Amino acid sequence: MTQQNYDRPEAEFILEVEKAGWGSPETPLEFKRLVDTQRKAMGEEVEEIPEEVIDAERAFLSVDRRLKEAYGRKAPQSEIDLLEVEKAEAAAKYRELLLLHGL
């Protein structure tokens, strides 16, 4: 893309938009990352979102979704309890990473 007169940040933004076109960003931080690539292409400074934070957010949202499904289908209390614990652990890890990276 540099041969087409795009500088690196512009090229990265175009590629990110192209990747997102295959499927919308799944999480709020993935959307923020996409918006930040545009800001970077426009010359603004942005703080990179580490992949481990995105992964932690995905894990939290996944267990939250499974917990809601379990409640919806009236799953046994033992299953719900396990999911509640998993959700609390995922939330704690996600919050810890957000704080660690100043997000």
Backbone torsions as a table, in degrees:
resi	resn	phi	psi	omega
1	MET	NA	-22.6	178.1
2	THR	-66.9	-24.9	176.6
3	GLN	-71.0	-15.3	178.3
4	GLN	-99.4	18.5	176.7
5	ASN	71.9	24.3	172.7
6	TYR	-93.9	136.8	172.7
7	ASP	-81.4	170.6	-173.0
8	ARG	-56.9	-48.7	-180.0
9	PRO	-61.1	-38.2	178.1
10	GLU	-64.9	-43.2	179.6
11	ALA	-62.9	-41.5	178.7
12	GLU	-63.0	-40.4	178.4
13	PHE	-62.9	-45.8	-179.7
14	ILE	-60.7	-42.3	178.9
15	LEU	-65.8	-39.6	178.1
16	GLU	-63.6	-41.8	178.2
17	VAL	-63.8	-40.4	179.1
18	GLU	-63.0	-43.7	178.0
19	LYS	-63.6	-41.7	-179.5
20	ALA	-66.1	-26.0	179.0
21	GLY	-62.6	-24.7	178.6
22	TRP	-75.7	-14.8	178.8
23	GLY	178.6	136.3	-178.3
24	SER	-60.2	153.8	174.2
25	PRO	-55.3	134.8	-174.3
26	GLU	-82.1	-24.4	-175.2
27	THR	-129.7	161.3	177.2
28	PRO	-58.4	-38.2	-180.0
29	LEU	-70.9	-31.5	174.8
30	GLU	-65.0	-38.6	176.7
31	PHE	-65.4	-43.1	178.6
32	LYS	-60.9	-39.9	178.9
33	ARG	-61.7	-41.3	178.5
34	LEU	-63.7	-45.5	178.3
35	VAL	-62.7	-39.7	-180.0
36	ASP	-64.6	-32.3	177.3
37	THR	-65.9	-34.6	176.1
38	GLN	-67.3	-44.2	179.2
39	ARG	-60.5	-41.0	179.2
40	LYS	-63.9	-40.7	178.5
41	ALA	-63.3	-27.4	179.4
42	MET	-87.5	3.2	176.0
43	GLY	95.5	1.0	178.7
44	GLU	-80.4	152.1	175.6
45	GLU	-85.9	135.0	178.7
46	VAL	-132.5	153.6	176.6
47	GLU	-93.9	126.4	-179.4
48	GLU	-65.3	142.3	175.7
49	ILE	-98.7	113.9	-178.5
50	PRO	-63.0	148.1	-179.0
51	GLU	-61.1	-33.1	-179.2
52	GLU	-63.8	-30.9	177.9
53	VAL	-71.8	-42.5	177.0
54	ILE	-60.7	-44.1	179.5
55	ASP	-62.1	-40.8	179.0
56	ALA	-65.9	-38.4	177.6
57	GLU	-65.0	-43.6	178.0
58	ARG	-59.7	-43.8	-179.3
59	ALA	-62.3	-44.1	179.2
60	PHE	-62.7	-47.4	-178.7
61	LEU	-65.3	-33.8	178.8
62	SER	-65.6	-48.2	-179.4
63	VAL	-68.5	-34.0	176.4
64	ASP	-62.3	-43.0	178.4
65	ARG	-63.8	-43.5	179.1
66	ARG	-64.6	-36.6	178.6
67	LEU	-65.3	-44.5	178.0
68	LYS	-61.7	-39.9	177.3
69	GLU	-63.9	-40.3	179.7
70	ALA	-62.7	-43.2	176.3
71	TYR	-63.1	-40.8	-178.0
72	GLY	-63.2	-35.8	-179.3
73	ARG	-96.9	10.1	178.1
74	LYS	55.8	53.1	179.7
75	ALA	-65.6	160.0	177.5
76	PRO	-58.8	148.1	-177.4
77	GLN	-58.5	-33.5	-179.9
78	SER	-62.7	-39.3	177.9
79	GLU	-67.0	-43.0	179.6
80	ILE	-63.5	-41.4	179.3
81	ASP	-60.9	-43.3	178.8
82	LEU	-62.8	-41.8	179.0
83	LEU	-67.1	-36.1	177.3
84	GLU	-62.5	-43.0	178.5
85	VAL	-64.9	-45.3	179.2
86	GLU	-60.6	-40.1	179.2
87	LYS	-65.0	-43.8	179.8
88	ALA	-62.4	-41.1	178.8
89	GLU	-66.2	-43.2	179.4
90	ALA	-64.8	-39.5	179.1
91	ALA	-65.0	-41.6	179.9
92	ALA	-63.9	-43.8	179.4
93	LYS	-64.5	-42.9	-179.9
94	TYR	-61.7	-48.1	179.0
95	ARG	-61.6	-41.2	179.7
96	GLU	-60.4	-44.4	179.9
97	LEU	-68.7	-36.9	176.7
98	LEU	-60.4	-45.2	179.6
99	LEU	-67.2	-41.8	-179.2
100	LEU	-59.0	-39.0	-176.8
101	HIS	-98.4	5.8	176.1
102	GLY	65.8	36.7	-179.3
103	LEU	-104.1	NA	NA
